[in-house]
Amino acid sequence: MRAAYSPRYGAADTIEVRELPRPVPAAGELLVRVHAAAVSAADTMIRRGTPLYGRFFLGLLRPRQAIPGTGFAGVVEALGEGVTSIRTGTAVFGETTLGFAAQAEYLTIPADGVVLPKPDDVSFAEAAVACDGAVTSLCLLEDNAGLCPGERLLVNGAAGAQGVAAVQIGKRLGAHVTAVASEGNHDFVTALGADAVIDYNARDFATGGERWDVIHDTVGTRRFGDVRVALAEGGRYVSGVLSLGLLSSMLWTGRVGSRRALFSATGLKPAPELRERLERVAGMLVDGSLRLPIERQYRLTDIARAHRHIDGGHKRGNLVIDMIEALDRENQKIATRSVASEHLDAHERAGEHDMANKTPGQVARRL
Ligand SMILES: NC(=O)c1ccc[n+]([C@@H]2O[C@H](COP(=O)([O-])OP(=O)(O)OC[C@H]3O[C@@H](n4cnc5c(N)ncnc54)[C@H](OP(=O)(O)O)[C@@H]3O)[C@@H](O)[C@H]2O)c1
């Protein structure tokens, strides 16, 4: 099978595409033919081996698992011994967590791991990115920050994978949502439901005198100490981007004062917990209360290009590797069935983004 392969830490060009043996499902595992795999900011950090202390988990000198990727959607091709909960031919989606190896034509995953049947009305592409941004933001906002109806939420990095999900989940949880993004993304995040927008190039949200109950720093560009003044009494700063500064803030805010700094690593949560969160995200995708915009779709051979785009720091929503090079047809089918009447937004019409890589389905589903 063909797979992305990251033999050493380094720049985007260190990623290759290699022909490797197809994995064989062990007892209790599924073999999945991958149709779509997410490419995320987390993948690029793992590729770089940064921050350095991450290497204790990922491999000291080189990545322990050379095939990157965690989020996937595909079809069950074979069953390991003893698997009775699912049939071959079932479309599934999920997350390999610390097993990685999702950016390949085939992967194996425990049948009781983070894997669920894919709803018919959710495309393989959208299902593949459901874990990265949406499950992470759901966990951070609900489990860590305990966001309540009527509270004020600020999402820093609102146009990224976690950000687009955080804006919509924040609204669904009943919060008033302020989105922080560059000016060119203001229409985009407003269309996702943001009540207010702030251009981080024009104004520092932390120093304007406004207060929020929860600050979700999806991209980790603001330190707790710098934005603490913008937290209301009892406010929570939450981020999925770990740093030594955040660790120390977590320690002292757990003991002193009413404002808290919080972090959690979604991939380290137990599989049943993640499956439950993923099931809820799938429900939101089906009932239309959550959209996971896919900015670009790449062939596996263009994986380094996808990494370079993320390294640029302005990815909009999600990126996907089309493993079967046929997602266009599938997206077209879903688009025709459910959302064919939607219109392109202004950016799409202006051709500002990579339309050459965009499918008719994505166009119809509107970024
Ligand atoms: N703890 C966990 O479980 C977990 C799970 C997944 C990911 N993560 C981590 O979460 C982080 C974010 O992931 P992601 O996938 O959401 O990132 P992403 O999609 O790559 O974020 C890109 C976005 O960042 C925005 N941005 C860039 N500079 C900014 C600034 N100075 N202020 C505000 N926004 C800015 C850009 O918006 P503009 O173009 O408008 O600037 C762009 O839309 C990564 O570090 C990843 O490793 C953690």
The ligand as a Gaussian input file, in Angstrom:
#p B3LYP/6-31G(d) Opt

LIG

0 1
 N       -4.573000      19.250000      22.971000
 C       -5.167000      18.601000      21.986000
 O       -5.835000      17.606000      22.213000
 C       -5.018000      19.079000      20.557000
 C       -5.723000      18.435000      19.538000
 C       -5.597000      18.928000      18.238000
 C       -4.761000      20.016000      17.976000
 N       -4.058000      20.583000      19.009000
 C       -3.191000      21.744000      18.767000
 O       -4.034000      22.878000      18.589000
 C       -3.365000      23.843000      17.800000
 C       -4.316000      24.472000      16.806000
 O       -4.756000      23.524000      15.898000
 P       -5.685000      23.932000      14.670000
 O       -5.748000      22.684000      13.842000
 O       -6.943000      24.570000      15.083000
 O       -4.758000      25.019000      13.933000
 P       -4.896000      25.589000      12.463000
 O       -6.150000      25.104000      11.823000
 O       -3.626000      25.344000      11.734000
 O       -5.023000      27.166000      12.775000
 C       -4.845000      28.045000      11.736000
 C       -5.556000      29.347000      12.089000
 O       -4.779000      30.104000      13.023000
 C       -5.145000      31.460000      12.850000
 N       -4.098000      32.352000      13.352000
 C       -2.819000      32.457000      12.909000
 N       -2.143000      33.379000      13.644000
 C       -3.036000      33.865000      14.549000
 C       -2.945000      34.841000      15.591000
 N       -1.806000      35.496000      15.852000
 N       -4.044000      35.073000      16.341000
 C       -5.205000      34.428000      16.108000
 N       -5.353000      33.491000      15.122000
 C       -4.274000      33.211000      14.372000
 C       -5.334000      31.620000      11.369000
 O       -6.334000      32.570000      11.140000
 P       -6.038000      33.862000      10.243000
 O       -5.711000      33.334000       8.861000
 O       -7.282000      34.656000      10.338000
 O       -4.821000      34.514000      10.852000
 C       -5.727000      30.214000      10.881000
 O       -7.071000      30.145000      10.469000
 C       -2.133000      23.146000      17.203000
 O       -0.990000      23.593000      17.907000
 C       -2.383000      21.660000      17.495000
 O       -1.187000      20.946000      17.701000
 C       -4.185000      20.149000      20.282000

